[in-house]
């Protein structure tokens, strides 16, 4: 009986050892690496922990933990652009994303860092901080509030849009994981003030109608809304460089009503350039 018990114990131990060996060879005990993706415009050199590792777009698998990142942009038309430096915490099994658009003027530069923090449990969150702060936050077209903000969002694929007056909208796809908090640190690009060169004309000699030309945006289109404000629902979209007659403007001249096909809606003055078309009376 005693021998039978000892044999059973030894057999059990042997099976456990074999199980661990199988798991080891399958890589279950290997440390999960963390991914990083760095994109920049213009093409830039990438430094990680003060070592040059390549140029953008740069993608790599690295050990998890905190790293320092420096992005050194190539000159634009002979202009030397400022470097961008930051520190990020890489999470095992998840890719951290850094995107940066460099301009000679820092106010017109933009960028985003998407990082993750494990919180456990079944919930998943999205935290958004922005420059400037108090930017409007939309996820999948729904307004959730203003930055800085923390939102409980179901795990899965979503589209995040950050919007603020006098700045270009920033739209980016995000993937949210159960048990993690996604943090999006967003810097918006300030809109450049349009320069007008129209010659002054006498109202008694000539009149003009106003049109608007759609400016370029980060998301490739401009939303046309049912009313003069960002809280009104979208009715359609217009593309950069398209022109439309102005049907009406709000009392602050900050929104213009236009007609797109059979639809009418409002566009923000911050994302359009006004054009005046002279209308000269023709003598009979």
TORGU-499166 format. One record per residue (C-alpha): residue number from 0; residue in one letter; x, y, z. Coordinates in steps of 0.5 Angstrom, whole numbers, plus 2048, in hexadecimal, padded with zeros to 3 digits. Layout:
% TORGU-499166
SITE   nr  rest   xx   yy   zz
SITE  NUM     A    X    Y    Z
...
% end
This chain:
% TORGU-499166
SITE   nr  rest   xx   yy   zz
SITE    0     X  800  800  800
SITE    1     X  806  805  802
SITE    2     X  809  803  7FB
SITE    3     X  803  805  7F8
SITE    4     X  802  80C  7FB
SITE    5     X  809  80D  7F9
SITE    6     X  809  80B  7F2
SITE    7     X  802  80F  7F2
SITE    8     X  806  816  7F4
SITE    9     X  80C  815  7F0
SITE   10     X  808  814  7EA
SITE   11     X  804  81A  7EC
SITE   12     X  80A  81E  7ED
SITE   13     X  80D  81B  7E6
SITE   14     X  807  81E  7E2
SITE   15     X  807  825  7E5
SITE   16     X  80F  825  7E3
SITE   17     X  80D  823  7DC
SITE   18     X  807  828  7DC
SITE   19     X  80C  82E  7DE
SITE   20     X  811  82B  7D9
SITE   21     X  80B  82C  7D3
SITE   22     X  809  833  7D5
SITE   23     X  810  835  7D5
SITE   24     X  812  833  7CE
SITE   25     X  80B  836  7CC
SITE   26     X  80E  83C  7CF
SITE   27     X  809  83D  7D4
SITE   28     X  80E  840  7D9
SITE   29     X  811  844  7D4
SITE   30     X  811  84C  7D6
SITE   31     X  80C  84F  7D1
SITE   32     X  80F  855  7CD
SITE   33     X  80C  85C  7CC
SITE   34     X  80B  85F  7C5
SITE   35     X  80C  866  7C3
SITE   36     X  80A  86A  7BD
SITE   37     X  80D  871  7BB
SITE   38     X  80B  875  7B5
SITE   39     X  80D  87C  7B4
SITE   40     X  80C  881  7AE
SITE   41     X  811  883  7AB
SITE   42     X  815  87D  7AC
SITE   43     X  819  87D  7B2
SITE   44     X  81F  879  7B6
SITE   45     X  81C  875  7BC
SITE   46     X  821  874  7C2
SITE   47     X  81F  870  7C8
SITE   48     X  822  870  7CF
SITE   49     X  827  875  7CB
SITE   50     X  829  870  7C6
SITE   51     X  827  871  7BE
SITE   52     X  823  86B  7BC
SITE   53     X  820  86D  7B5
SITE   54     X  81C  872  7B2
SITE   55     X  814  873  7B1
SITE   56     X  810  86F  7B0
SITE   57     X  813  86B  7B6
SITE   58     X  810  865  7B9
SITE   59     X  813  860  7BE
SITE   60     X  812  85B  7C3
SITE   61     X  816  85D  7CA
SITE   62     X  816  85B  7D1
SITE   63     X  811  85E  7D5
SITE   64     X  812  863  7DA
SITE   65     X  814  86B  7D9
SITE   66     X  818  86D  7D3
SITE   67     X  81A  874  7D1
SITE   68     X  818  876  7CA
SITE   69     X  81B  87C  7C5
SITE   70     X  818  87D  7BE
SITE   71     X  81D  882  7BA
SITE   72     X  819  885  7B4
SITE   73     X  81D  886  7AE
SITE   74     X  81D  88D  7AC
SITE   75     X  817  890  7A8
SITE   76     X  81A  895  7A2
SITE   77     X  820  896  7A6
SITE   78     X  81C  898  7AC
SITE   79     X  81F  894  7B2
SITE   80     X  819  891  7B6
SITE   81     X  819  890  7BE
SITE   82     X  81A  889  7C0
SITE   83     X  815  885  7C4
SITE   84     X  816  881  7CB
SITE   85     X  812  87D  7CF
SITE   86     X  812  877  7D4
SITE   87     X  80D  872  7D3
SITE   88     X  80C  86B  7D7
SITE   89     X  80B  865  7D3
SITE   90     X  806  860  7D5
SITE   91     X  807  858  7D3
SITE   92     X  803  856  7CD
SITE   93     X  801  85D  7CB
SITE   94     X  803  862  7C6
SITE   95     X  804  869  7C8
SITE   96     X  803  86E  7C2
SITE   97     X  807  875  7C2
SITE   98     X  805  87A  7BC
SITE   99     X  808  880  7BB
SITE  100     X  807  886  7B5
SITE  101     X  80C  88B  7B5
SITE  102     X  80C  892  7B3
SITE  103     X  810  898  7B4
SITE  104     X  80C  89B  7B9
SITE  105     X  80A  897  7BF
SITE  106     X  803  899  7BF
SITE  107     X  802  896  7B8
SITE  108     X  805  890  7BA
SITE  109     X  801  88A  7BC
SITE  110     X  802  883  7BF
SITE  111     X  7FF  87D  7C3
SITE  112     X  801  878  7C8
SITE  113     X  7FD  872  7C9
SITE  114     X  7FF  86E  7CF
SITE  115     X  7FC  868  7D4
SITE  116     X  7FC  867  7DB
SITE  117     X  7F9  860  7DE
SITE  118     X  7F4  861  7E3
SITE  119     X  7F1  85A  7E4
SITE  120     X  7EA  858  7E4
SITE  121     X  7E5  858  7DF
SITE  122     X  7E4  860  7DD
SITE  123     X  7E8  864  7D8
SITE  124     X  7E9  86B  7D8
SITE  125     X  7EB  871  7D3
SITE  126     X  7EF  877  7D6
SITE  127     X  7F0  87D  7D2
SITE  128     X  7F4  883  7D4
SITE  129     X  7F6  888  7CE
SITE  130     X  7F9  88F  7CD
SITE  131     X  7F5  893  7CD
SITE  132     X  7F1  890  7D2
SITE  133     X  7EA  891  7D3
SITE  134     X  7E9  88D  7CC
SITE  135     X  7E3  88A  7CA
SITE  136     X  7E4  882  7CA
SITE  137     X  7E0  87E  7C5
SITE  138     X  7E0  876  7C5
SITE  139     X  7DC  873  7BF
SITE  140     X  7D9  879  7BE
SITE  141     X  7D6  87A  7C5
SITE  142     X  7D8  880  7C9
SITE  143     X  7DA  87E  7D0
SITE  144     X  7DD  885  7D2
SITE  145     X  7E3  889  7D3
SITE  146     X  7EA  887  7D4
SITE  147     X  7ED  885  7D9
SITE  148     X  7E8  87F  7D9
SITE  149     X  7E8  878  7DB
SITE  150     X  7E3  874  7D8
SITE  151     X  7E0  86D  7D9
SITE  152     X  7E0  86A  7D2
SITE  153     X  7DF  862  7D0
SITE  154     X  7E5  85F  7CD
SITE  155     X  7E6  85F  7C6
SITE  156     X  7E7  863  7C0
SITE  157     X  7E5  86B  7C0
SITE  158     X  7E6  871  7BD
SITE  159     X  7E9  877  7C1
SITE  160     X  7E8  87E  7BF
SITE  161     X  7EB  884  7C3
SITE  162     X  7E8  88B  7C1
SITE  163     X  7E9  892  7C3
SITE  164     X  7E8  899  7C1
SITE  165     X  7ED  89C  7BC
SITE  166     X  7F1  895  7BC
SITE  167     X  7F1  890  7B7
SITE  168     X  7ED  88A  7B9
SITE  169     X  7F1  883  7BB
SITE  170     X  7ED  87D  7B9
SITE  171     X  7F1  876  7BA
SITE  172     X  7EF  86F  7BB
SITE  173     X  7F0  86B  7C2
SITE  174     X  7EF  864  7C4
SITE  175     X  7ED  864  7CB
SITE  176     X  7EF  85D  7D0
SITE  177     X  7EB  85B  7D5
SITE  178     X  7EE  85C  7DC
SITE  179     X  7F2  862  7D9
SITE  180     X  7F2  869  7D9
SITE  181     X  7F4  86C  7D2
SITE  182     X  7F7  873  7D3
SITE  183     X  7F7  878  7CD
SITE  184     X  7FB  87E  7CE
SITE  185     X  7F9  883  7C8
SITE  186     X  7FD  889  7C6
SITE  187     X  7F8  88D  7C0
SITE  188     X  7FB  891  7BB
SITE  189     X  7F9  898  7BB
SITE  190     X  7F5  89B  7B5
SITE  191     X  7F9  8A0  7B1
SITE  192     X  7F6  8A7  7B0
SITE  193     X  7F4  8A8  7A9
SITE  194     X  7F7  8AD  7A5
SITE  195     X  7F2  8B2  7A1
SITE  196     X  7F5  8B6  79B
SITE  197     X  7EE  8B9  798
SITE  198     X  7EF  8C0  796
SITE  199     X  7E9  8C4  79A
SITE  200     X  7E4  8C6  795
SITE  201     X  7DE  8CB  796
SITE  202     X  7D7  8C8  798
SITE  203     X  7D4  8CD  793
SITE  204     X  7D8  8CB  78D
SITE  205     X  7D8  8C3  78E
SITE  206     X  7D5  8BE  793
SITE  207     X  7D7  8B7  794
SITE  208     X  7D5  8B0  796
SITE  209     X  7D8  8AC  79B
SITE  210     X  7DB  8A5  79A
SITE  211     X  7DF  8A0  79F
SITE  212     X  7E5  89C  79D
SITE  213     X  7E6  896  7A1
SITE  214     X  7EC  896  7A5
SITE  215     X  7F1  88F  7A6
SITE  216     X  7EF  88B  7AC
SITE  217     X  7F3  886  7AF
SITE  218     X  7ED  881  7AE
SITE  219     X  7EC  883  7A7
SITE  220     X  7E6  886  7A7
SITE  221     X  7E1  88B  7AA
SITE  222     X  7DB  889  7AE
SITE  223     X  7D4  88D  7AC
SITE  224     X  7D0  88E  7B2
SITE  225     X  7C8  88F  7B2
SITE  226     X  7C9  895  7B6
SITE  227     X  7CF  89A  7B8
SITE  228     X  7D3  896  7BD
SITE  229     X  7D7  890  7BE
SITE  230     X  7D1  88D  7C3
SITE  231     X  7CC  88D  7BC
SITE  232     X  7CC  886  7B9
SITE  233     X  7D0  885  7B2
SITE  234     X  7CC  885  7AC
SITE  235     X  7D1  884  7A7
SITE  236     X  7D9  885  7A6
SITE  237     X  7DD  88A  7A1
SITE  238     X  7E4  889  79E
SITE  239     X  7EA  88E  79E
SITE  240     X  7EA  893  799
SITE  241     X  7E3  892  797
SITE  242     X  7DF  899  797
SITE  243     X  7D8  89B  799
SITE  244     X  7D4  8A1  799
SITE  245     X  7D2  8A4  79F
SITE  246     X  7CA  8A3  7A1
SITE  247     X  7CA  8A6  7A8
SITE  248     X  7CF  8A8  7AD
SITE  249     X  7CE  8A8  7B5
SITE  250     X  7CE  8AE  7B9
SITE  251     X  7D5  8AD  7BB
SITE  252     X  7D8  8AB  7B4
SITE  253     X  7DB  8A5  7B7
SITE  254     X  7D6  8A0  7B3
SITE  255     X  7D4  8A0  7AB
SITE  256     X  7CE  89D  7A8
SITE  257     X  7CF  89A  7A2
SITE  258     X  7CC  895  79D
SITE  259     X  7CF  88F  79B
SITE  260     X  7CB  88B  795
SITE  261     X  7C4  88B  798
SITE  262     X  7C6  88C  79F
SITE  263     X  7C7  892  7A3
SITE  264     X  7CB  893  7A9
SITE  265     X  7D0  897  7AD
SITE  266     X  7D8  897  7AD
SITE  267     X  7DD  89A  7B2
SITE  268     X  7E0  8A0  7B0
SITE  269     X  7E7  89E  7B3
SITE  270     X  7E7  898  7AE
SITE  271     X  7E6  89C  7A7
SITE  272     X  7E8  8A2  7A4
SITE  273     X  7E4  8A8  7A2
SITE  274     X  7E4  8AA  79A
SITE  275     X  7E0  8B0  798
SITE  276     X  7DD  8AF  790
SITE  277     X  7DC  8B6  78D
SITE  278     X  7D5  8B8  78A
SITE  279     X  7D5  8BE  786
SITE  280     X  7CF  8C0  783
SITE  281     X  7CE  8C0  77C
SITE  282     X  7CB  8C6  778
SITE  283     X  7C5  8C5  774
% end
